[in-house]
Amino acid sequence: MTINDVPDADETRTGGPTLTHSQCVRRLEEILPELERLGELDTLTTEDDTYFAELTREWNETDLHRK
């Protein structure tokens, strides 16, 4: 095995582009109102439920990256 056989961090990353700390905070500030809005609905449509799940996943990933 050579050094070229070992993937670097960019090749092993599973998510999208890397965000800076301030970009993470900004994105979390954008996601929160949508999660709150969806959380206040009495019932969620299938689309709303999917969107909520996607936002929750993105929130968790972004918050973990922020730390």
C-alpha positions in Angstrom: 0.0 0.0 0.0 1.3 3.4 -0.9 0.4 6.8 0.4 -1.7 7.3 -2.7 -3.8 4.3 -1.8 -5.1 6.0 1.4 -8.1 8.3 0.8 -7.7 11.8 2.1 -10.3 13.5 4.2 -12.0 15.1 1.2 -12.5 11.6 -0.4 -13.9 10.1 2.8 -16.3 12.9 3.7 -19.9 11.8 3.3 -21.7 15.1 3.3 -21.7 18.2 1.1 -19.4 21.1 1.2 -17.6 22.0 4.4 -19.2 25.0 6.2 -17.4 27.5 8.4 -18.6 27.9 12.0 -20.4 31.1 11.2 -22.0 29.5 8.1 -23.2 26.6 10.3 -24.7 29.0 12.8 -26.4 30.9 10.0 -27.9 27.7 8.5 -29.1 26.6 11.9 -30.8 30.0 12.3 -32.5 29.4 9.0 -33.7 25.8 9.8 -35.1 26.5 13.3 -38.1 28.7 12.2 -39.1 26.0 9.7 -38.9 23.3 12.3 -40.9 25.4 14.7 -43.5 26.2 12.0 -44.0 22.5 11.2 -44.0 21.6 14.8 -47.0 23.9 15.4 -49.2 22.3 12.8 -52.0 20.0 14.1 -51.3 17.5 11.3 -48.5 17.1 8.8 -49.0 16.2 5.2 -46.8 13.5 3.7 -44.7 16.3 2.2 -44.5 18.2 5.5 -43.4 15.0 7.3 -40.7 14.4 4.7 -39.5 18.0 4.9 -39.5 17.9 8.7 -37.4 14.7 8.6 -35.0 16.3 6.1 -34.6 19.5 8.1 -34.1 17.5 11.3 -31.3 15.4 9.6 -29.7 18.6 8.3 -30.0 20.3 11.7 -28.3 17.4 13.4 -25.5 17.1 10.8 -24.9 20.9 10.7 -24.9 21.2 14.5 -22.5 18.3 14.8 -20.2 19.9 12.2 -20.5 23.3 14.1 -19.1 21.7 17.3 
